[in-house]
Amino acid sequence: MTIEQLYAIYQQYPVISTDTRKIAPGSIFFALKGDKFDANTFAEQAIAAGAAYAVIDNPAYQTSDKQILVNDVLTTLQELAKYHRSQLQIPVIGLTGSNGKTTTKELINSVLSQHYKTYATIGNLNNHIGVPLTLLAIKSDVEVAIVEMGANHQKEIELLSNICQPTHGLITNVGRAHLEGFGGREGVKKGKGELFDYLKTSKGVAFVNADSEVLLDMVKERSMQNVVYYGADEANAVSGKLIENSPFLKLQWKLKESTYHIAQSQLTGAYNLDNILAAICIGHYFKLSEEELNRGIENYAPTNNRSQIVTTETNTLICDYYNANPSSMLVAIENVGLLDFPHKILILGDMFELGDESPAEHTAIINKAMVTPVDERIFIGEEFYRQKGETNAIFFRDADEAITALKAQPVKNATVLIKGSRGMALERLVNLF
């Protein structure tokens, strides 16, 4: 079956399912493989659960014409998504970066949705499976799409860019994330730069933080022409600065040759200023009014455990435990140090995927935490525990040990940062506060 023929079926049944536990009636089930499963074995079950068709790549499970046999299910999913993208005559904003991707995506969506019918990546569906699923969820009435692209090795952003074909793009930053897969900081820079490579070839537009020397170098190296800048300098298309961080960010921002506006955000973390300015810059490019831009920023409230404030009966929590890498950890610690609150606590969990650089990176985080003006420092995880020394800090091997100790000595009347890699499952600590 050709992609065009499969696309005709998709147009009749424009919902994609990949999990038999969540089959949507009248959907197309794609039998993807994983390290520990082969969804070909669930094809018949998917049809029984209401799927119109199942796309498979093992002929042993083709029991009727409802099972569509292809050479490779994942490749077919990607090709179908790419074909669907080619039928969409709309702007597609692709974004990647070491930190802040999801928050920036949500901010951009909040801003643009003040004026346009938008569709943005749901959650973190940003990999070689998630991006195709995102594209195939875009309906014909959508006017602008925002597609998040994640990567942990080189050539992945190149693949995702070729699938989603962004007309516009943004790299939030280049930091020390996924060092093991990328092969160090220069590898990260090269991998994230694949989005700029695509935009240059396709003559797309890049939105660039003019305060980042790394990003400016990447633009210069490629001699990119279609670039719109944002940052602190008033010469940029959009500029701005923080005027309050207690703990929510208040900022003043302006368009080039215009007057200042004040925006009260629902985000914490001084590092989010760049993400807010990026969203304003993109909204301005797409001709939103200054009132719409401000409303989009002020209306966004995080609910995804990224820079999210949770107030309990006795404490204020900064929930930032969806993920962590050395770059995001450092700025999160710095932000807590800047907050003017009487009792501040850092609870930091191990960072994953750092390879040979893991010991040094964890040492750097411990050192940063020790010189940051807070009252207590708690480190959780084997990587941190290995470096337990004669420091004014508490170390636990895992979250279970930390939970036991925190139950015995509850924290009260404190501002607490909880941050660590997703695998640390630090959300289990929240109910203790």
N, C-alpha and C positions, 0 to 999 in steps of 0.2 A: 504494500500500500504506500502510495506517495504521501508526502507531507500535505500536499494540496487536498488529497482525498480525505486524509485524517482531519484536516482543518474544516472541511465541509461537515464532518460529523461533529466536531467541536462546536461549530456554529449552531447546531441543533441542540447540543447538550453542553453548554458553556460553563460547566463547573467541573473542576478537577479534584479527585480524591486520591490520596496516597495511603490512607489508613482505614482498614476495614472496620475499625471501631467507630469511625466517624463518617460513614458513607452517606453522602447526600443523594437523595432519590433523583434519578435521571442524570447522574454524573458520569464522568469517564474515570475509571480507576486505572492508575499507572502502577504496575507491579515492580516497584523499585527493589533493589537488593541492598543489603547492608552487610556488615562484618559477621553478624550473627543471625541473619534472616534472609529469606528469599520470598518476596511477596508473590511470586508466580504461584506459590502453593495456596494463596488466598484468592486467586482470581475467581474461581467458581463461587466462593463465599461472598465476594464483593457483588457479583451479579445477583445472588440470592437476596442480598441486603438492599438491593434497589438500584445498583449502578446500571446504566444503560449498556456500557461496554467496559471491557478490561483490556488494557494494552499489556502484552506479555512478550517475553523473549525466549521462552522455553516451550517448544512444540508439544512436549508431553502434557501440557496443561491446556491445550487448545481443544476444548470439548464441544464447542459450538461456534457459530459465526459471531457470537457476542464477544469472543476473545480475539483480539486483533494481534496477530503475530508480527513482531518487528525484530530487527537484528539486535538492538540494544534499547531497553526501555528508557534509561536516563538520557541517552543521546537523542532519542525521539522526543522526549519531553522538552529538552533544550531547543531542538529544531522547531518544534511546534510553537514554542514561546517566541522564538526569533521571527517566525513567519507571521504570527499574530502582531508582534511589534511593528513589522513592516507595513501592516494594514492600518496602523494608527497614525493619523496625520496630526499629531499633537506634540507639544514640547515634552520631553522626558528629561528630568533632572537626575543625573546619576551622582551619588556621593559616596565617598570612602574616606578613610583616615584611621589613625591609630586610636584616637579617643574622640568621644563626642558625636559619633555618627548618628546614633539613634535619637539623642536629644535634638541635634540639629535638624534631622529629618522631620521630627515632630513639630519643631518650631516653624520650619518652612511650610509644612502642611497647614499649620494653624494660621499663618499669615496669608498664604495663597487662597485658602478656603474662604477668606473674607470676601473674595471677588469671583473665584472660579469654582467649578466642580472639579475636585481633586481626587486622586487616589494615591495613597502612600503605602510603602511596605508595612505590613502588619507585624508587630513584634520585631523579631530579629531574623526574619526570613530573607537572609542576605547572602546565602552561599550558592553553590552550583545547582542546588535544588530549589532553594527559597526564591532566588531571582526569577527563574522560569514560572514558578507558581504565582509570584507577584504579578508578572506581566499578563499571565492568562486570566487573572482576576480583574483586569481593567476592562470596563464596559465601554460601549460606543458613546455614551454621553459624557465621559470624562474629558475634561479640557486640558488638564495638566497632571502629569504623573511624577512622583518623587520616588526614586528607587535606590534603596541602600544596598551597597555592595561591600561585603566583608571578605577578608582573605587572610590566610596564614602561611602562604608561600607564593613565590613569584609565578607569573603567568596566569594567576587566578583572576585578577582584575581585568587582564586582557581578554580572557574568556567571557567574563560577565559583561564587559563592555560590548563585545561583539554580539552578545545575545540581546542586551537591552538597548543598544544603539542610542546612547544619550545625546541629546542635542545641546545640553548644558551640563556642566559638572562642577563639583566642589570636592577638594581634599581638605578636610578639617584641619589636619596637622600630620606630621610625621614624627612618631615617638618610638619608644622602646617597647614594642608589643610584638608578640609572636616571633621573638628573636630566633628561636630554635628553627622554625620553618623557613624564615626569610634569610637566615644566615647573617645576622647582625644588623646594625642600624643602617648601613648602606644598602643592604638587601631590602629593608623595609622601604627606604626611599625609592629604590628602583621599582619595587612591586607596586606601591601606591601610585607612582608616576605613570603606570600603564594607562591610567584614566586620562592624564594629560596627553599621552601619546595618541590615544584614540581621538580626543577632541581636536588635536592639531590636524590629524589626517582627515577628519570629517568636517573640518572648519567649524567646529562647535565653539561655544562660549564657556570660558572658565571664570569662576568667581574665586578670587584669591585674597587671602589675608595678607595685607601689605606689611604687617608687623612681624611676619615669619620670614627670617632670612633663608630658611631651608626651602620654603615654597617659592620665594622670589628667585632663588638659584635654579629651581626646577623649571620655572617659566623661562628664565634666560637661556638655560641650556638647550631648550627646544625652540627658541626664537618664536614663542607663541604670540599671536597677534590679537586674537579676540579675547581680551582679558578685562574683567571688571573688578576693581579693587575696593576693599573695605578695611577699616582699621582705625587707629587713633588719630592719624593726621587728617585735617580738614580738607586736604587736597584729594582725598579718596572720594569715590562715588557716595559712600556712606561712612560716617565717622561717629565715634561716641566714646564715652568714658563712664565709669561707675561713680555714683555719688553716694551710694549707701550699700552696705552688705551686713544685714543685721536680723536674721540671716538671709532674708530675701533680697535679691538684687534690685536696686533702683538705678536707672541709668539716664543719662541725657544723650541724645543722638541727633544727628542732622544729616540732611542731604547736602551735597556740594552746592555752595552758593545759596543756602536756605537758612532758616532759623532753627534753633534747638527745640526738641520735644522731650518731655519727661515720660518715661515708661516705668511702671511698677510691675516687675515680673513676679512670678510665683516659683522662681528657681533660686537655689542657693549655689554658692561656689563662684568666686571671682573669675575662674577660668571659663564660665559660661558666657561671659561678655562677648567673646569672639563668636560663639555660636549664635547669639542673639543678633549681632551685627550682620552675620552671614545671611540670616533669614530676612532681615530688613533689606539688605542689599539685593537679594533675589526678588523680593516682593516689589521693590522700587523698579528693578529692571523690567518686570512684567506689568508696570504702570499702575500699581495700586496707589491710592491716595495716602497721604501721610496719616490720616485718621484711621484708615484700614490697616496700615502697617502697625500702628500703635496698638490697635485693638487686637490684632493677631498675636502680638507678643504678650500682652497683659492677660489674654484669655487662656493661654497655655498653662496647664497645671500638670506636672509630671505624676504619673501613676505607675511607673515601671522600675522603681528601685534604683533610679539614676538621679542623683542630686535631688532626692525627694525628702521633704521635711515631714516627719510624723511626730505629732505632739501627743504624749500620753498623760496620765494623771500627774506623774511626777517628773518626767524627763522630756527633753526635745531630742529626737533622733534624726541624724542625717543619714538616710538610707541610701547607700551607694554601693551595694554589694552584688549588683548584677554581674559585674566583672571587674577585673583590675589588672593593670600592668604597671611597670615602674613609672612611666610618665604620668598616668592618671593618679597613681597613688601619691606621688610627690605633690601635685597641685592640690589634691584633696587635703593633705596634711597641712600644707601652707595656708589653705583657706580657713581651716579650723583655728590655726594660730592667729589669724587676723580678726576673728570674731571677738567682740567685746562682751564676753559672758563670764560669770564668776567661776564656774566649775566645768572644765572641759576634759573629755576622755576620748582617747583614740583606741578603737578596737580594730586591729588590722590582721587580715588573714593572708595566707600564702598566695603568691602569684605563680601561675602555671605557664608552661610553654616557653621557658626562658633558656633551656638547654644548659650549656656549660657556663653561661653567664649568671645562672640563678643564684649561687652563693654570694657573688659580689653585689648583685642587684638587691638582694634581701638585706645585706649589710648596709647598703646605702640608705635603704628605707628606715632601718633601725636608727642609724646615725641622724637622719633627718628628724625622726620622731623625738629623739632625745634632746635636740636643741630647739624644738618647737615649744612655745609657751602654752603647755597644757598641764593638767593636774595628775592624770593617770595615763599610762600606756600599757595596752594589753595586746600581746602578739599571739596568734593562733596558727598552728600548723607545723609540720615537721621541718620545713625549710627554716622558719624563724627559730624553732626550738633548738636546732643544731647550733645556733649562734647565741644561745643563752649564756649570758656572762654576768659580770658584777655591775649590772646596770639597774637604775631605778625604774624597773619595768617588770611586768608579769608575763610569763611565757606558759602556754599550754600546747600540748601535742596535737590536740584536735578540738573540735567544737564541743564534743561531749564533756571533756574535762572543763572547758570554760563554762558550760551551762551549770555543771555541778557547783563550781566555785561561785558563780554569780547568784545562784539560788541561795547559797549560804550567806552571802554578803550582798544584798540587793543594792543597786545604784539608785540614788534619789537626787532630785534637784540638780541634774547635770545636762549638759549638751554633749551628745555622744555621736561620734562618727563611726559607722560600721562599714568597713570596706574590705573586700577580698575577692579572689577569683571565684567564678561561679561554682566550681567544684567543691569549694569550702562550705557551701550551704549555710552561710552566716545568717540567713533569714530566720533560722531556728532560734536565734538569740533575741529577736524582737520582743517576743511576749514576756521576756524577763524584765522589761523596763516599764 
